[in-house]
Amino acid sequence: MHELSIADNIINAVKDASQSRGMLTVSKIGVRIGSLSSVDPDALTFGFDVLKRDQGMGDCDLAIEFVKTSARCKKCSREFEVSDFVFVCPDCGSSQCDLLSGQELEIAYFEGE
């Protein structure tokens, strides 16, 4: 379960960033997870909840935004949502596409005082 190490990295990164800003507490952390990131949101939440108390962030909540996979056709420039890993333009049928979203694994924000 690599989500536990991801949760640990999120907590440590936010602790460092919040301390450098003079914050005393962090009440909420928002993360963006792409559908291609191979991260299970439930497992990440579980790992976060297990680790946060030991890291002094017992009252902190984790908000997860799930980002769907999207692509842009190189031939006709149509942007479309990818489903079932089928990277084929629904307009022109081309499989020459650029990935626009879906690989995200990032801290979007954190809140506190």
C-alpha positions in Angstrom: 0.0 0.0 0.0 2.0 2.9 -1.3 -0.7 5.3 -0.2 0.7 5.2 3.4 4.0 6.6 2.2 2.2 9.2 0.0 0.1 10.3 3.1 3.4 10.6 5.1 4.9 12.7 2.4 1.8 14.9 2.2 1.9 15.4 6.0 5.6 16.2 6.1 5.4 18.6 3.2 2.5 20.5 4.7 4.1 20.6 8.1 7.3 22.1 6.6 5.4 24.7 4.5 3.0 25.7 7.3 5.9 26.1 9.8 7.8 28.3 7.3 4.7 30.5 7.1 4.4 30.8 10.9 1.2 28.7 11.1 0.6 26.9 14.4 -2.1 24.5 13.2 -3.3 23.0 9.9 -7.0 22.2 9.8 -7.4 21.0 6.3 -5.3 19.7 3.4 -6.6 19.5 -0.2 -5.0 17.2 -2.7 -5.7 16.5 -6.4 -5.5 12.8 -7.5 -5.7 11.9 -11.2 -7.4 8.8 -12.4 -4.1 7.5 -13.9 -2.1 8.1 -10.7 -2.7 4.6 -9.3 -3.6 6.1 -6.0 -6.7 4.7 -4.2 -8.5 7.7 -2.5 -9.9 5.5 0.2 -6.5 4.0 1.0 -4.9 7.4 1.0 -7.6 8.7 3.5 -7.1 5.7 5.7 -3.3 6.1 5.7 -3.6 9.9 6.4 -6.0 9.2 9.3 -3.6 6.7 10.8 -0.5 8.9 10.5 -1.9 12.4 11.3 -2.2 11.8 15.1 1.4 10.7 15.4 2.5 13.8 13.4 0.7 16.3 15.6 -2.1 16.9 13.1 -4.9 15.0 14.8 -7.6 17.5 13.9 -6.6 17.9 10.3 -9.0 16.8 7.5 -8.0 15.6 4.1 -10.0 16.7 1.1 -9.5 14.8 -2.1 -10.4 16.1 -5.6 -10.5 13.3 -8.1 -9.3 14.4 -11.6 -10.6 12.5 -14.6 -8.4 11.7 -17.6 -8.7 14.1 -20.5 -6.8 14.5 -23.8 -6.5 16.8 -26.8 -6.5 15.4 -30.4 -3.4 16.4 -32.3 -5.3 16.4 -35.6 -8.5 18.4 -34.9 -7.7 19.9 -31.4 -10.8 18.5 -29.8 -10.5 18.1 -26.0 -12.3 15.0 -24.7 -12.6 12.9 -21.6 -10.9 9.5 -21.8 -12.8 6.5 -20.6 -11.6 2.9 -20.4 -8.1 3.9 -21.4 -9.3 4.6 -25.0 -7.2 7.5 -26.3 -9.2 8.0 -29.6 -10.7 11.3 -30.6 -14.5 11.0 -30.7 -14.7 13.5 -33.6 -12.0 12.4 -36.1 -11.0 9.0 -34.8 -7.3 9.8 -34.5 -5.3 8.1 -31.8 -2.7 10.9 -31.9 -3.5 12.6 -28.6 -1.8 14.7 -25.9 -2.7 13.9 -22.3 -4.1 16.9 -20.5 -5.1 15.6 -17.1 -5.3 12.4 -15.1 -1.7 12.0 -13.7 -2.1 14.6 -10.9 -0.9 13.8 -7.5 -0.4 17.1 -5.8 -1.1 19.2 -2.7 -3.6 21.8 -3.9 -3.9 23.8 -0.7 -3.8 23.7 3.1 -5.7 25.8 5.6 -4.9 26.7 9.2 -3.8 29.4 11.6 
